[in-house]
């Protein structure tokens, strides 16, 4: 039987309105990533901007939107590079 983690947080996070600032757990839930993935991104320098308020980490809606744009741009660049490499391989095999 699966036990839900942090039931008090889950109940509170349901009251969040669009445009509210996030805590790390609510950011992760909102963006469908695990907290361990968040901290991995943080180690890699790819986390959203954070604000520390009374020892709590807050992520603003603007920081979240910027983070999403950065990840989208990163994904597109990776896909374009892969497509260019595939095309170069195709050209190399057809001319050889």
N, C-alpha and C positions, 0 to 999 in steps of 0.2 A: 504494500500500500504506500503510495507516495504521500509525503507530508509536505504541505505548503510551507515554504520558508517565510519567516517574518510576517505573520498574519497582520500585525498592527500596521506595518508599513504598507502592505497590499491594500488594506482598507482605506488608509489615508490617501494613497496615491490615486485611488479611484475618484477622489474629490478634486484632483488637479484639473484646472481649466486650461484650454489652449492659450499659450502665451505666458504661462507661469514659469518661473525658474525651476530648474531641476536640481535634485541631489544626485549623487552618483548612481544610487540604485534606481531612481526614477528615470534618469537619462538612459541607463542600460535597458530598462524595460521598454521605454518609449522607442528605442532604436533597435530592439530585438538583438541585443548582444549580452553576453554574460559579464558579470563584474570582473571575472578573471581576464576576459578579452579586453575590457576597458583598461585594466592595469598593464596588460601586455602592450596595448597601443600607447599608453603613457610612457612605458619604458622606451618605446621606439620614437617618442616625441610626436605622436600622431593623435593625441587626445585633444578634446576641445579646450578652449580657454576656460580657466577656472577662477572663481573669486572666493577668497576665504573670508567668512563672516562668523565671528565668535567660534572659531575652530571647526566650522562646518564648511564644506566645499559646495559652492553653488555654481551651476552652469546656466547662463542666461539663454533666452531664446535666440538672441543674435549669435552667440557663440556656437549654439547647436546648428543654426542655419549655415554659418561659415564652415563649420566642421563637415557638414554634409556636402557642401559644394567642393571642399578640398578633396574629400574621399571620392566624389564623382569624377573630378578632374583627374585624379590619380588613376582611377579605373579606366577612364577613356584613354589616357596616355599609354597605359599598359596594353590595352586591347589594340590600339593603333600600332604599337611597336611589334606586337605578336603578328598582326596582319601583314606588316611590312616584311617581317622575317619570313613568313610563309610564302609571300610573293617572291622574295629574293631566292628562296629555295626552289620554287617552281621554275623561275627563269633559269637558274643554274642547271637544273636537271634537264630542261628542254633544249638548252644550247649545248650541253655536253655530249 
